[in-house]
Amino acid sequence: MSDTNKFRALRLQRAWSQEQLAELTGLSTRTVQRIENGESPSLETLSALAAVFEVSVTELSTPENDGDNALDQRITETRARIDEERRFYSSIFSALVVCLLLFMLNHFTSPGRFWSLWVAAIWFALIAMRGVKIFLFRGLINKWQQKRLRHLLRK
């Protein structure tokens, strides 16, 4: 199957119209038409089409990418990174809310003591260490993991 007709062939195998494919992928009908006429789709468009056709992005990409799972791996790693960052920001928000409630509780129950500041300091120190790991040392950690994996696989 030629690359130009690859998308059309997959669509026709499922007996979908261009409008149905556009609706399933969230693309416009015009975008589907352009892709079937040979225009190169973006990475987001390829991801949407791959999900609907239940194939890998690599299978839908151009011949120079065939047999190479680098694009799929990059997408998976990027999604994992985004999810990790989302969890980090979510933990900051949770810490802020809980610490604010603890400050209020501390103020009303024992205003002369500041035990809630210790809780906040420890919690935010842990969050800061996690942030350093996520945003500053990610590359070093990934390199170490790959090196360690290669070492263990050689045994």
N, C-alpha and C positions, 0 to 999 in steps of 0.2 A: 504494500500500500504506500503510495507516495505521500510525502509530508503534507503537500497541499490538500490532499483529500483525506488525510488521516482523521481529522475531526468530523468531517462529513460522514465518513464510513462508520465511525463509532456511533454517531447520532442515528444513522439509518439502521444500524444493527439493532438498535433499541426501538425503532419505529417512532422516533420523536420528530416533531417539526422543529424548525429553527426557533419558533416562538416558545415552544415547550422547553427547549434547551436553555433559552435565555431566561425563562422564568425559574427553572431549577437552579441555575448558576448565579442568578442575580445580575446577569449582564443584560445589555440591551440587545435587541434582535439585530440591530445594525452591526454591533460588535461581533456577534456570531457569524453574520454574513461576511464580514471582513476577514475573519480568521479562516473561514472555509475557502475564501478566495486567495489565501496565501499570505496575508499580513501576519507578522509575528506578534503573538500575544505577549502581554506583560507577565511577570512572575505571578502576580495576584490572579490574573485571568487563568493562567496555566493551573494554578492551585485549585481554583474553583472548578475548572473543567475536569481535572484529575479526580477530584472528590466525587463529582457527579458520575463520571464514567467508571469509577472504582479502579483506577490504574494509578501508577506512580507518575509524578511530574516528569521523570526521566523518559518514560515511554512516550510522552506527548511532545517532548522537546526535539529540537533539530538533530539530525544525524550525528553531528560532532559530539553531542552529549549522550548518544545512545551507548548503553553498556556502562555508563558512568553514573554512580549513585550520588555524586557529590552535590548535585542540586537538591535532591531529596534530603540528604543529610544536613545541608545548610539550612533548609527550611525547618527541619525538626529541631536543630540546635537553636535557631532564632526563636521559634515558638517557646522552647524551654526557657530561654533567657528572658523573654517577655513575661512569662508566667512567674519566674523567680523574682523579677523586679516588681511585678504586681503584688506578690506576697510580701515583699519587703515594705512597700509603701502602705499596704494594708496593716502591717504590724506597727508601723509608726503611728498611723491613725488610731489604732486600738490602744496603744500605749498612751497617747495624748488624752484620750477619753478617760481611761481608767485612772491615770495619774491626776487628772483634774478632779474626778470624783473622790480620790483619796485625799487630795489637798482640802477639799471641802469637808470631808469627814474629819480630818485632822484638825481643821480650824474650829469646828463645832464641838468636838469631844475633848481635845486637849490642846488649846491654842498656844500654851507655853512650850510645847515640844514640837519638833519638826521631823517626826519619824517618816512622814510621807516623802520628804526630800531625799532620804536615803533610798527608798524604794524607786523613786523616779531616776535618781542618779545611776543606780545599778542597772535598771531596765534600759535606759538610754545608752549606757556604756556597751551593753550587749548588742543593742541594735546598731550602734556605731561600728562595732567589730564586724557584724554581719555585713554592713554596708561596704566596709573596706574590702572584705572578701569578695563581695559581688561585683563592685565597680572598679577596684584597683588591682586585685590579685587574680582575677578570673583567668587571664592569659597564662600566668605562671602556674596556677593550679592545673589548668588543662594540659599544659606541656608536661608537668610532672606526672599526671595521670596517664598520659599517652606513653611516656617513657617507662613508667612502672608496668603498664600493660604489656609493652613489648618485651620487657625483661622477664615477666612472669610467663609469657607465652613461649619464650625460648627454652625454658626449663624442661 
